[in-house]
Amino acid sequence: MGRRRKINHDLPERVYRKHGGVYFVDHRNKWHRLGLEWDSAAKEKWVKLSTPGQTIKGSMAEVMERYMEEIAPKKASKSFEDNQKQIEPLMSVFGKMLPQAIKPQHVYAYLDLRGKKSPTGANLEKALLSHIFTIAIRWGIVETNPCRDVRKIPVPKRDRYISNDEFRQVKNFSNKTISLLMDFAFLTGQRIGDLLKVRLEDLHEDGIYFVQSKGGKSVRLLIVWNDDLRSVVSQIRALDDKESLFLFHGRGGKPYTYCGISSMFRRAVIKSGIKDFHFHDIRAKSLTDLDRSGGKAQQLAGHKSPEMTQHYIKRRVVERVEGVHFEQDE
């Protein structure tokens, strides 16, 4: 019998609230995300996970579990959290199959079915499955990767541009942390993961040093101070008087997780009534606005080529042209 709870008396044994969500910890101390709230959907997942079961030896489930124990934890925290969610639908479909029996047609069938609900999610899950097979080849479990030649579902490029009014509206329904993080994201144009990693030692006399991380590569960048950026950073540092190595941090000085920030931001968006607003849209707005004003959007984005930046921006730019005038009678 476990220790008596001091908080969260409404939750059953081995279920906890953490990082803006609800998690179940199995007897191997593996954390399973149940959802944002302790609702009927979360309870249904909990029942399935807490019911004793035995992984079939030699099955794909065994390979997936080994991957999640040995490989996934070595990834960035955001990628690991994503993998924990992505592995669940893959496990339910492929778990009982033998790895050697999975063929490209099975992967295509998965994409067709899963893609009806979430094409982007299906593509990401297929990418994870492909990497699992790549590692399984290294482990000597299989000889080929059935995902290698399977094409992902075509998904239209996102071209959402957040207006100033929409930006302010979401800020009005945000807590102080999210409001300042939105301003910080807009003023710097950086990805959420890079924003949350900023340490106090990165704040220098001439500006803020960022290490942009994308695709396994890093780009060092110095964003010089301006009055707006100095003001926002001063307000961020005044949020909490607890000592911490990080600019953004919660209780105990620990940095915020992507999951925790996403949950707070999503609640603010829902309350605001603004439709289809993702946090990464702020980066797109920042780069687009900077480009319109003649600034160096490519350098701020950390892109290798101007073509990449222009391709990224032009989907969000509305061309301004003057209409035809009526000819005046002489």
Backbone hydrogen bonds, N-H to C=O, Kabsch-Sander energy under -0.5 kcal/mol:
donor,donor_aa,acceptor,acceptor_aa,energy
11,L,8,N,-1.6
15,V,12,P,-1.5
16,Y,23,Y,-2.9
18,K,16,Y,-0.5
18,K,21,G,-2.4
21,G,18,K,-1.6
22,V,35,G,-3.1
23,Y,16,Y,-3.3
24,F,32,H,-2.7
25,V,14,R,-2.8
26,D,24,F,-0.6
26,D,30,K,-2.2
29,N,26,D,-2.0
32,H,24,F,-2.8
34,L,22,V,-3.2
35,G,22,V,-1.1
39,D,37,E,-1.8
43,K,39,D,-2.4
44,E,40,S,-2.1
45,K,41,A,-1.9
46,W,42,A,-2.4
47,V,43,K,-2.3
48,K,44,E,-1.8
49,L,45,K,-2.6
50,S,46,W,-2.7
51,T,47,V,-0.9
59,S,56,I,-2.0
60,M,97,M,-2.9
61,A,95,G,-2.3
63,V,59,S,-1.3
64,M,60,M,-2.8
65,E,61,A,-2.6
66,R,62,E,-1.9
67,Y,63,V,-2.3
68,M,64,M,-2.5
69,E,65,E,-1.4
70,E,66,R,-2.6
71,I,67,Y,-2.4
72,A,67,Y,-2.3
74,K,71,I,-1.6
75,K,72,A,-2.0
80,F,76,A,-2.6
81,E,77,S,-2.4
82,D,78,K,-2.2
83,N,79,S,-2.6
84,Q,80,F,-2.0
85,K,81,E,-1.1
85,K,82,D,-0.5
86,Q,82,D,-2.7
87,I,83,N,-2.3
88,E,85,K,-0.6
90,L,86,Q,-1.1
91,M,87,I,-2.7
92,S,88,E,-2.0
93,V,89,P,-1.3
94,F,90,L,-3.0
95,G,90,L,-0.5
95,G,91,M,-1.7
97,M,94,F,-1.6
101,A,98,L,-1.5
102,I,98,L,-0.6
102,I,99,P,-1.0
106,H,103,K,-1.1
107,V,103,K,-1.5
108,Y,104,P,-2.7
109,A,105,Q,-2.0
110,Y,106,H,-1.9
111,L,107,V,-2.3
112,D,108,Y,-2.6
113,L,109,A,-2.2
114,R,110,Y,-3.1
115,G,111,L,-2.3
116,K,112,D,-0.5
116,K,113,L,-0.8
117,K,114,R,-1.2
118,S,114,R,-2.3
122,A,118,S,-2.6
123,N,119,P,-2.2
124,L,120,T,-2.2
125,E,121,G,-2.4
126,K,122,A,-2.3
127,A,123,N,-2.0
128,L,124,L,-2.0
129,L,125,E,-2.5
130,S,126,K,-2.3
131,H,127,A,-1.9
132,I,128,L,-2.3
133,F,129,L,-2.1
134,T,130,S,-2.1
135,I,131,H,-2.4
136,A,132,I,-2.3
137,I,133,F,-2.0
138,R,134,T,-1.4
139,W,135,I,-2.0
140,G,137,I,-1.1
141,I,136,A,-2.6
142,V,136,A,-0.8
148,R,145,N,-1.4
150,V,147,C,-1.3
151,R,149,D,-0.6
163,S,161,Y,-0.5
167,F,163,S,-2.3
168,R,164,N,-2.5
169,Q,165,D,-2.3
170,V,166,E,-2.1
171,K,167,F,-1.9
172,N,168,R,-2.0
173,F,169,Q,-0.7
173,F,170,V,-0.9
174,S,171,K,-1.5
179,S,175,N,-2.5
180,L,176,K,-2.3
181,L,177,T,-2.2
182,M,178,I,-2.5
183,D,179,S,-1.8
184,F,180,L,-2.7
185,A,181,L,-2.6
186,F,182,M,-2.3
187,L,183,D,-2.6
188,T,184,F,-1.5
189,G,185,A,-2.5
195,L,191,R,-2.0
196,L,192,I,-2.2
197,K,193,G,-0.6
198,V,195,L,-1.3
200,L,245,L,-2.4
202,D,199,R,-1.7
203,L,200,L,-1.6
204,H,202,D,-0.9
204,H,207,G,-2.9
208,I,223,I,-2.6
209,Y,202,D,-2.4
210,F,221,L,-3.3
212,Q,210,F,-0.6
212,Q,219,V,-3.2
214,K,212,Q,-0.5
214,K,217,K,-2.2
217,K,214,K,-1.4
219,V,212,Q,-2.0
221,L,210,F,-2.6
223,I,208,I,-2.6
223,I,221,L,-0.5
224,V,222,L,-0.7
225,W,206,D,-0.9
230,R,226,N,-2.5
231,S,227,D,-2.1
232,V,228,D,-2.3
233,V,229,L,-2.4
234,S,230,R,-2.2
235,Q,231,S,-2.0
236,I,232,V,-2.3
237,R,233,V,-2.4
238,A,234,S,-1.1
239,L,236,I,-1.4
247,L,198,V,-2.5
249,H,247,L,-0.6
250,G,254,K,-2.9
253,G,250,G,-1.7
254,K,251,R,-1.0
256,Y,248,F,-0.6
261,I,257,T,-2.3
262,S,258,Y,-2.7
263,S,259,C,-2.0
264,M,260,G,-1.8
265,F,261,I,-2.6
266,R,262,S,-2.7
267,R,263,S,-1.9
268,A,264,M,-1.6
269,V,265,F,-2.3
270,I,266,R,-2.3
271,K,267,R,-2.2
272,S,268,A,-2.0
273,G,269,V,-1.2
273,G,270,I,-0.5
274,I,269,V,-0.8
278,H,276,D,-0.5
281,D,278,H,-1.5
282,I,279,F,-1.9
284,A,280,H,-1.3
285,K,281,D,-2.3
286,S,282,I,-2.6
287,L,283,R,-2.5
288,T,284,A,-2.3
289,D,285,K,-2.8
290,L,286,S,-2.2
291,D,287,L,-2.3
292,R,288,T,-2.1
293,S,289,D,-1.5
294,G,291,D,-1.3
295,G,290,L,-2.9
297,A,295,G,-1.4
300,L,296,K,-1.8
301,A,297,A,-2.4
302,G,298,Q,-1.6
303,H,298,Q,-1.4
309,T,305,S,-1.3
310,Q,306,P,-2.9
311,H,307,E,-2.4
312,Y,308,M,-1.7
313,I,309,T,-2.5
314,K,310,Q,-2.9
315,R,311,H,-0.6
316,R,313,I,-2.7
317,V,313,I,-0.7
319,E,317,V,-0.6
321,V,319,E,-0.6
